[in-house]
Amino acid sequence: MGFAGDIWPVHPSCEAVEGYPCYPNVEALPGIPDASFIGVNRHTTIDIVSALNHIGAGGAVCYASGFGEVPDGQVLNQDLLLAAGTMPILGPNCYGLINYLDGVPMWPDQHGGERVERGVALFTQSSNIGLNLTMQSRGLPVSYLLALGNQAQTDLANVLEAALDDSRVTAVGLYIEGFADVPGLERAMRRARAQRVPVVALKSGFSEQGARITQSHTASMAGSDEAADALFDRLGIARVPDPDTLIEVLKLLHIHGPLAGNRLCSMSCSGGEASLMADAVISRDLVFPEFNPEQYQAVSETVHDLVSVSNPLDYHTFAWNHEADLHATYSAMLSCGFDLSMLVLDFPRADRCDLETWQPAVSAISRAASDTGAATAVVASLPESLPEPVARQLMAKGIVPLCGLRQALDSAEAAAQIGAAWRRPLPDTLLPGPSREPLGPALKWLDEWQAKKELSAMGVNVPRGERVASLEALQVAGQSLTFPLVLKVCDAQMAHKSEHEAVILNIDDPQALTHHGEVLFARYSQLLIEEMVTDAVCELIVGVSQDRAIGPWMLLGSGGVQAQLLADRAVVLLPADAATLERALMSLKTYPLLTGFRGAAAADTAVLLQVLENVGTYALAHQNTLVELEVNPLLVRPEGKGVVAVDALLRLCKDA
């Protein structure tokens, strides 16, 4: 790769390696190396790291495996960290890094990249996935490739900070399997946002769900992958589903950066392609806006009379191979102010066909993009239908080449998501990360009465009621309450009372109360009697739990017995301010119920948001002991009447 500095092989017995004089050990080196690649077994790796640290070397890649990822490697992992001291090390169990900007391949295998002047950085927890990404032939310029391995010392946040020190890095792509330092990652992402460096991630696997309790809706409805989604949303990292889209969105971010919005236009010379584009945005947060009268007129003046002007636009083949006519149409479309303008253009196979008549379209869109300054993409409906030489030609003109309709629209959506995240105010406080002490397996299960006492203390309204252990106590309690009443079993081991016929609603008189009390006391020793809330406009579920890698999170969703059936939920990380919580509520399908659906009363959302903040504050204050808190349902009443938690579940560590 044309590295201009010194290269010093070290081997105990070889005199030369590939023509370079070889040195028997670290101590024999003619100077202090800035960076070292250590490709020896795990035990010798520790000795060499210690020797490099002793002479003040700049840092080292630890290629060997067999450290923290295997049972007998835990002690070796600690020895490695002690040997490194303050000297940075990468890995162990990783391929290393390639600096394509300065020609530094500290890498033990083939790769498909080349020297560039600027480009995107790729940081992966899998060395092989990183290697595969370099083999793309889609025109993506890569500035750095770095495999993180075990992240024993240097983690994702560290390397992201390092990339931000280099102004030649235009965007960052991540392949993530787990999170080592969530607060550090948030700090790095705040800096990335300040420096306008967008980040996109491909995440696989599931971090282990902290203290998973399957009896509750919260635990069974939201797993750690949803906590990861919430983390990406908070940090402004766009998540993509596959390596294909990762490459495409990085090209888009490299050329145009995050998009200002989700308003697109599409141009093609085929009605089929226009229809496919129109259909593809239905399931995405993207739109093809209709033209206003001025825009319609401007586009109409550039196309044949038989063309029906719409967005997406099928401009037919009347102007094909006529650069001036194509330029006029493309310019009119790009002048409409869309956030991304796309020309659908599949190129023929170069080995069997002639590309000559495609060049006028390339030239026309290049001129139109230059004239208007609009964010522009050329999209091939099939990934293989956009040759790399053409992709590079387009990128040199400031046009992003996108390979595949699905990948293109996923990329536009991801770039728009980052743009939207950057426009939101930053949270006032950083994430705390997971509890420093792992939550123990021994649990203290509070019954509903006890859980509601905790809720009341944190400022959450609960129904008037009483816990009773006899029929006589039940009858006495009923005399001080207002009908209709609710009678339910009060047992810490019972999470879903309705499934056990252990809750009775709409009790209208003392005789009915006595009857139902006799039935339930025949099976259970303790009951809870409460006044029934009859004016709720919406039922929500609010749950708090912890992810062992990410930290505390809150689930919001449609509540009651339909909580799991509707799968209508959102997850936010804690702490969460009112704006974040409101945005989560607005994402729910049941949100219209809160705003007055079909003439119904609007909900008391102000009190609701305050209650949610109170629950989040409680969860953070008890992070080291709280295993899980769930309110289901939380009844939201009409404006001015507040909210009421009518059922609650609370699990704490035994020593809480």
N, C-alpha and C positions, 0 to 999 in steps of 0.2 A: 504493500500500500504506500510505499514511498516514505516511510518514517525517516526523519532526518537526524535523529539522535543516536546515541550509542545503544548497542544491544550486547548484553553480557551473558552468555550461557554459563550455567553452573552444573557441573557433574563430577562425581568423585574420581572417575577413571578416564573419561573421554578427553582427548586433547583438542578436538574441534567439533563443532556442530554446524553443518551447512556452511562451512567456510569461516565461521566465527571462532576465534580462539576461546577455549573453554577454561573455566576456573574451577578448582577443586572444591571450594566452599565459599560461603558468604564473606568470610574474613579476608579472602584473597582477592576480592574485587578491587579494581583500580579506583573506585569512587563509591559514592553512596547512591544507590538507584532511586529514582523517583517512584517507580512502580515495579512490582515483581509478580510474575506468575509462578505459582508453586504447584508442580505436577508430580507429587510423590505420594506415598501412602500416608495414612492419617497420623501415624505415630511420628514419622519423620517430619511431617508438616509442622507439628508443634515446635520441634527443635529449630527448624528453619525460620519460622515466624519469630521465635525468640531471638535468633541471631540477627535478623533484619531489624527488629525493634532496638536491639542493643546498639547498632551502628547508626540509628536515626533514619532508617529508610522511610520513604514517603508513604508506602502502603503496599498491600499484597492481595492477590486473588488466591483463594484456597480452593483448589479444584477437588480435593479428595472428599469422599463421602464417609459415612460411618461415625458421625458425631451425634448431635442431638436428635437426629431422626431415627436412631436405633437404640434399643434398651441399654446396650453396653457402651454407648458413646456419650452418655451424659457427663461422666467425669472428664472424658477427653475434651468435651466442649468447654467445660470450665477451665481446663488446663490451657486450651487454645486462647481463651479470652485473657487469661493471666499472662500468657506469653506475648500477646499482642500489646498489652498495656494501652497506651494512647495512640498507637499506630493504627490507622484504619485498615480493616480487612474486609474483604468481600467474600460471602459464602459462610461456611464451607459448603461443599456439595453443589458447586455451580461451575459453569463454563467460563465466567469472567465477563469481560467487556470488550467492545469494539468502539473506538473513537473514529468515526468516519470523517470528522472535520479535520483532524490533524494526522490521520494515518497511523493509528495505534491499535493494532489487533492483538489484544491479550486474550487469546481464544484458542482452544485446542482442536478445532474442527473446521470444516469448510463453512463458508457463508456466502450469501449472494449479493452483498452490498458493494458500494464503491465510494470513493472520496466525494464529498459534497462541500459546498460553501455554507449552506444552512439547511435545516430540515428538522424533522420530528425526532424526539427521543423515545425509545422503546425500553421499558423496564418490566421484566417478567420474572415470576417466581419459578418458571419452568425454563430451563436452558434450551430444551428442544423446541419449545414453542417459539422462543426468541429466534432460534436458528431458522425455523420454518418461515417466520415473518420476513426474514431477509431475502428469501427466495422469491418473493412476489415480483411480478413483471408488469406492474400497473403504474409505474412512474412515481411511486412514493419515495421522496428523498429522506433517508434516515441519517440523523446526525450522531446519535449514540444508540448502541444496543448494550444493555446491561442485564445480566442474569443475577438475581438476588440470592438464589439458593436458600439456605437455612436462616439467613438474616440473624446470625448469632450476635453480631455487633452492629453492622451497618444495615439499616432497614430502609423500607420504601421512602419514609419521610426524609431520611438523610440524603438519598440519591436524588430525590425530587428537588430538595434545596440546592444541591450541587448543580443540577441542570439549570436552575433559575439564575445561577451565576453567569451563565453563558448566553449572551444575547443572540447567538446564532440558532438557538433552539426555538422553534416556532410553535410547537405543540408537544404534548406528551401523551403517549399511549401506554396503558398498564395492562398486564395480565396478572390477576390477583387470585390467590387461593385462600388467603387469610390475612388478618390485620395484626401487626405486631405492636403498633403504637398509634392509637387513634388520636390522642391529643396532639402528638407530633405531626401527624398527617394533616390535621385541621390547620395547624400553624403554617405548614408548608403550602396548603391550598389557599390560605388567605394571602400569602405572598404571591402565589401564582396569579390570583385574581388581580391583585394590585399591579402586577407587571403585564397583565393581559396575555397570559400564556394559558390557553385552554387545555383541559385534561379529560381524557376519555378512557374508560376501563372495560375490560372483559373479565368477568369474575366467574370462576367455576367453584363447585363444591359448596359445602355448608360448614361454617364454623359451628362448634358444638354449642347447642343451646344451653345457656346457663340455667341450672336448677329447673329443668323442664318438668312441669306438673301436668299430666295429661287429663286430670279430672276437670280442669277449667277450660272454658271456651278460649280464653286468651292464649294458653299454651298450645292448644290444638289448631287454632286458626292462623297464628303468625309464627313462623320459624325464623331462624337466624338469617336466612336469605332476605327476608323482608326487612330485617334490621339493617342488613347491608344496603338494600335499596334506599332506606331512609338516610343512611350515612352518605351515600352518593348524592342524594337530593340536597342534603344540608350543605355539603361541601362544594356543590356545583360541578360534580363530575358526572358526565353522561355515561350511562351504562349501555353497552352494546351486547348482542346475543352471540356473536361468533367472530372468528378472525377476519372473515370477509368484510364485515361491516366495520371492524376496527380499522382496517387499512383504508377503506373508502372515507370514513368520517375524518381520519387524520389528514387525508388529502384535502378535503374540504376546509378543515381548520387551518392547514398550512397555507392555503391560498387566500381564503376569505375570513378566517377567524370565526367566532360565534356569530350566528345570524341575528339580525335585529328583530326578527319575528318569524311567524310560521306561514306567511303568505307567499305562495309559489305561482309561477306560470310554467306551462309546458308547451313546447312547439314540436311538431312532427309532421312529416309528409304522409302520414298514414292515420286513417280513422281508428284502426285497431290499436295503435300505440296510444292515441289520445284517450280511447276508452279505458285501456289498462291503467293509464296514469290516473284518470278520474276515479276509477274504482279503488285504487291502491291507497288513497288518502282517507278512506272511510274509517278505517280502524286506527288511524294515526292522528296525532295532534297537529295536523297540517290542513291547509285549505287552498283551493284554487278560486280566488275571488272572481266575481263577474266584473266585466269592464263597466266603467262609467261611460256616459255618452261620448265624451271627448276621446277617451281611449278607444272606444269601439270605432269611432270615425277614423282615427289615425291609423289603426290597424287595417280597417276595411280598404283604405285607399292604396294599400300596398299589395293586395292579393287579388286573385282572379274573381270575377263576378260569381262564379259557381262555388266559391269557398264560403262556408258558413262560419262566421267569426264568433269564437267562444274561447273560453279558457277551461281546459286545455284546447290548444288550437291545432286543427288539422289543416295545414296550408296546401295540401295536395302536392302534386309533382309538376304543376304548371311552370314553376320557376326553377326546377331542378337544373343544375349545371349553369345557371345564370347568376353569377355572383352579385351583380348590382341589384337584381330583384330580391334575392335572398337577404342581402344586407338591409334593404329597406324594411322588409317584414321583421327581421330580427331586431333592428333598431327601434321600430315602433313598439314592439313587445317589451324590450328592455327598458324603454323610457316610461313604462307604466308604474315604476316604483315598487315592484315586488321585492320581497326579501331574498329570493333566489329565483333566477330565471334559468330554465332547463331546456336544452335542445336535445331531443331524443334522436340519436344518430348511430345506427349500427354499421360498422365497417365490414366489407367483404373479406374473405380469407385471402391473404396476400399470396399464398402458394398456388391458388387456383383461379383467382379473379383479378380484376383490374381496379385499383383504387383511384384512378385518375379523376373520375367525375365526382368524387367525394371532396376533392380539394376546394372547389368553390364554396361549399358549405362551411368548411373549416375556416377559410379566409374571411367569409362573410361574418361568421359569428365572432371571430377574433376582432375584426374591425368594429363591429357593433358594440362589443364589450369595452373596447378602448374608447369609443366615442361617448358612450353613456356612463361609464364607470360603474355599471350595475354588476352585482355579484352574479356570476354566470357559471353554468355547468353544462358540459356535454355528457349525455347519459346514453350508454349502450344498454339495450334491454337484456342482452346476454353478457356476462362478464368477459367471455373470450372474444367478444366482437369489438373490442377497442384496443388496437395494437399498442404496444408500449412506445414505439417511436411517435405515434400520433399523440399519445397521452403526454409525452414529454414536450412535444410541440405546443400543445394546448396550455400546459402549465407555464411554459415560458412566456405565454401571452396573458397570463393571469386568469386563465379559465381552468376550472377543476374538472378533470375527466373522471366520471363515476361509472363503475362497471357493474351493471345489473340494476333493474328497476327497483327491486326490493331493497337492495343495498343502498341505492341512491336516496330513496325516500327515508329509510332508517337513518341515514347520515344527515339528511336535512333536519329530521326531527331531533336528532341528538345535538346538532349545532344550534338549533333554536332553543333547546332546553338549557344549554349552557348560557346562551344570551339572556334568557329569562332569569336564570339564577344570578347572573352578574348584576341584573337590574334590581334585585331584591336587596334590602338593607342587610348587612351582616348581623348575626346574633350578637348580643352584648357580651355573652360569656362563652368560653370554650367548653367543649365536651369534657366530662371528667374521665372518660374511659371506663374500663371495667373495675370492679371492686378490687382493691389491692389484695385482700384476703379472699380466697375462694370460698363461696358459700358452702357450708357443711351439709351433709346429707340428712342430718337429724333436723326435723321440722317441728315447729309449734303451730298447730292448726287452730285458728280462732273460729268460734262459731259466729253466726250472722250477727247476734246481739253484740258480741265483743267487737267484731269488725266495724259495726255501725258506730260504736262508741269512738273508735279511732277516726272514722270519717267525720263525725261531729266535731271532734277536736281540731280537725284540719279545715273546718269551715264548710263542710258539705252537709246540706240539709237532709235529714232522714225522717220517716214518718213517726208520729207519736205512737208509742207502743210499749209493751212490757214482755219480758221473758218470764214464763211461768212453768212450774213443775207439778201442778195439780189442777184438777178440774175446779176446785173451789177458788184457787188463786186466779184462774182464767175468768171465772164469773165476776170476781171482784174487779179485775182489770177492765173488763168489758163495760162496767158501769161508769168508768171515767173517760171512756173514749166515744167518739162520734161514729155512728154507722154511716155507710157500710164499712165492714171490717175485713181484714185478711188474716187468716190463721195458717201458720206453716210450722213445719218441724224445724227445731233449732238444734242442729247437729253439725259439728265441725267437719265430720267425715262425709257429709252429703252435699255435693256441689250442685246437682241438677235436681231440684225438688220436684219439678213438674213430671219428670220421668218416673218418679216413685209415688205419684199421687199423694204428695206430701205437702201440697199447698192448696188452700181453698179460698176462692175469691168471692166478693159480693155477698158477704154475710150481712143480712138486713135486720136481724132482731136477736134478742137474748136467747130465745128458744133454739134458733138455728145454731147460734154460737155454742150452746151447751151440747147439742147433738154432735156437731162436728168435733168438739173437744173430746167427747167420749170415744169417738171413732179413732182419732189420732193418738190419744193417750193409751189406747189399747195396744198400740205398736211402738210408741216412742215415749221417752221419759220427760222430754222438755219441748215446749212449744213457744212460739213467738206470735203475739197478737198485736196488730197494728191497724191504724186507720188507713183506708184505701184512698189512693189518689185517683180521681176520676176525670181530670181535665187535661191530661197529657196530650200534647200535639205530636210528640215524637219519642220513640224509645231508642236509647243508645246503649252500647256496651263500651265501657272504659276499662282498659286493663293495663297494668304496669308489670313488666318483668325485666330480666337482665340477660343480655348476651355476654357470654364469658369473654369474648374477644373485643366487643364493641362497647358494652356498657348498658345503662338503663334505657328503656324505650317504653313508649306508650302506644297502645292500640286504641283506635276510635272506630266505631262501626255501627251498623244497624243492630239493635239490641233485642232483648227478649228471647223467646223460643226460636226465632228465626235467625239468630246471630250467625250460626254456622251454615244454615240453608242458603241465605242470600249471598254470603261471601262478599259483603259490602264493607270494606274496611280500609283504613289507612294507618300507617305506622310512622311515628315521629320519634326522634331521639330526644333525650332529656339532657340539659334543660331546653324547654321550648317556650318561646314567647307567644303572646296572644296572636300576633300576625301569622306565625307558623301554625298554630293550632287552628286558626280560622281557615287557613288555606287547606289544611287536612280535612276539616269538616266540609268545605266546599267541593272536595273531590268525591264525596260520598254520593251514591245514587239517591239516598234519602234526604239529602240536603234541602231540596225544595220544601219538605215538610217544615223545616225550620223558618222558612221565609213566608209561609202562608200559602200552602198549596191549594189551588182551586177555591179561593175565598176563605179558607180556614184561617184561624188566628195565627199570627206570627209568634214564633217562640221567643223566650227570654234568652237570647243568645249572649247578651252582655254578662248575665249571671253564669251562664253555661261556660263561657270562656274563663271567667274567674275561678270557677270550680275546677276546671281542667288544670289551670295553673297551680291551684292549691294542691291538687293530687300530685302533680309533677314535683312541687317543692317538697312534699312529704317523702316521695320516693327518693329524691336525692339526699335528703337529710338522713334517711335510713338505708342508704345504699349497701352498707356492709352487713345488714341483717335482713333486709326485705328480699324474700324469694319471689312473692307474687301478690299483687292486689288486683281484684277485679270487682267492678260494679256493673251488674247486669240484671235488670235494666236500670239505667239512669233515666228517669222520666223528665222530659223537658216540658215545662208548662207554658202557658201563654205569657206574653210580655208583661213584666211587672210581678209575676208570681214565682219566678225562680225555677229551680230544678230540685228533684228529690231522688235520692238513692234508695231504691226499694229492695234491693238484694245486694249482698256483698260477700266477698270471699277474701280472706287474708291469710297468707302463709309467711311465717318468719322462721329464722334459724332458732334452734332450741335455746341458744344462749342469749337471745334478744331480750 
